[in-house]
Amino acid sequence: QVQLVESGGGSVQAGGSLRLSCEVSGYTGSGNYVGWFRQAPGKEREGVAVIDTRYSFTYYADSVKGRFTISHDNGKKTVYLEMNSLKPEDSAMYSCAATGTVVGWIPSSALLGGRPYQYWGQGTQVTVSS
């Protein structure tokens, strides 16, 4: 059974930084996509960043480009989201999600849209105060 467990959330002041971790267990496939998504109360879920674990290609929402960095450690089966220059509007529940084994390519619009993912974590809360 595939499980994704997020950690690293918390409360920070605007301009601060946090690093989120997504530990994947039970996955026995090969290269896939892992993404970070967020949802604030009353708002739709938003794709934040995605990584192709085959080639380490990355994709970002415009709202976080230049501030957030997604990376992965295949040995630790963990995907990270480094968040810098945080803003109050970054406050949300952050969840990670993973596809199964991927052959070929999935457009970034679909990846950030959230549809290709089979596995989802429970989320970790990020709160940024002004």
C-alpha positions in Angstrom: 0.0 0.0 0.0 1.4 3.3 -1.1 1.5 6.0 1.6 2.6 9.6 1.5 3.3 11.4 4.7 4.0 15.1 4.8 5.9 17.0 7.5 7.6 20.3 8.1 4.6 22.7 8.2 4.3 25.4 10.8 3.8 29.0 11.5 6.2 31.6 10.2 6.3 35.4 9.7 6.2 36.9 6.2 9.6 36.7 4.6 10.5 33.5 6.4 11.2 30.0 5.1 10.0 26.5 5.6 11.0 23.1 4.1 8.3 20.5 3.6 9.0 16.8 3.3 6.9 14.1 1.6 8.0 10.6 2.5 6.7 7.9 0.1 6.4 4.4 1.3 5.2 1.2 -0.4 5.8 2.4 -3.9 7.5 -0.3 -6.0 7.2 1.2 -9.4 9.8 3.2 -11.3 9.9 6.8 -12.4 6.9 8.9 -11.6 5.7 12.5 -10.9 5.4 13.8 -7.4 3.7 17.1 -6.8 2.9 19.6 -4.0 -0.6 21.1 -3.8 -2.2 23.6 -1.5 -5.7 24.5 -0.5 -6.7 27.5 1.7 -10.2 27.7 3.3 -12.8 28.7 0.8 -10.4 28.4 -2.2 -9.8 25.7 -4.8 -6.8 23.4 -4.6 -3.8 24.8 -6.4 -0.8 23.0 -7.9 2.4 24.5 -6.5 5.3 22.4 -7.8 5.9 19.1 -9.5 9.0 17.0 -10.1 9.6 14.2 -12.6 11.6 11.8 -10.6 13.0 10.2 -13.8 14.9 13.3 -14.9 14.4 15.8 -12.1 12.5 18.1 -14.4 10.5 20.6 -12.3 7.3 22.6 -12.9 6.0 25.5 -10.8 2.9 27.6 -10.5 3.6 31.2 -11.5 2.7 32.3 -8.0 5.7 30.5 -6.4 8.4 30.7 -9.2 11.6 32.0 -7.8 10.6 31.4 -4.2 9.8 27.7 -4.0 12.1 24.8 -5.0 11.0 21.2 -5.3 13.6 18.4 -5.1 13.8 14.7 -4.4 16.1 12.2 -2.8 15.4 8.8 -4.4 17.4 7.0 -1.8 15.2 8.4 1.0 12.1 8.2 -1.2 11.4 11.7 -0.1 10.4 14.8 -2.0 11.0 18.2 -0.5 9.5 21.7 -1.0 11.8 24.5 0.0 9.7 27.6 0.5 11.4 31.0 0.8 10.2 34.6 1.0 6.9 33.3 2.3 3.8 35.6 2.0 0.5 35.5 4.0 -1.2 34.3 0.8 1.0 31.2 0.9 -1.0 30.0 4.0 -2.8 26.8 3.3 -2.9 23.1 3.8 -0.1 21.6 1.7 -0.4 18.1 0.4 1.8 15.9 -1.8 0.6 13.5 -4.4 2.2 10.9 -6.6 1.4 9.2 -9.9 2.1 5.6 -10.7 4.9 4.7 -13.1 5.0 7.0 -16.0 5.8 6.2 -19.6 6.1 9.2 -21.8 5.2 12.8 -20.8 2.4 14.5 -19.1 1.8 18.2 -19.9 2.7 20.6 -17.0 -0.9 22.0 -17.1 -2.2 18.6 -16.3 0.4 17.9 -13.6 -0.3 21.2 -11.8 -4.0 20.6 -12.3 -3.9 17.5 -10.1 -5.6 14.9 -12.3 -2.9 12.4 -13.0 -2.2 11.5 -9.4 -3.2 8.2 -7.8 -1.8 8.7 -4.3 -2.3 11.6 -1.9 -1.1 12.5 1.5 -3.1 14.0 4.4 -1.3 17.3 4.4 0.6 19.7 6.6 -0.5 23.2 7.6 1.5 26.2 6.7 0.5 29.6 8.2 2.3 32.8 7.3 1.6 35.9 9.4 2.2 39.5 8.3 
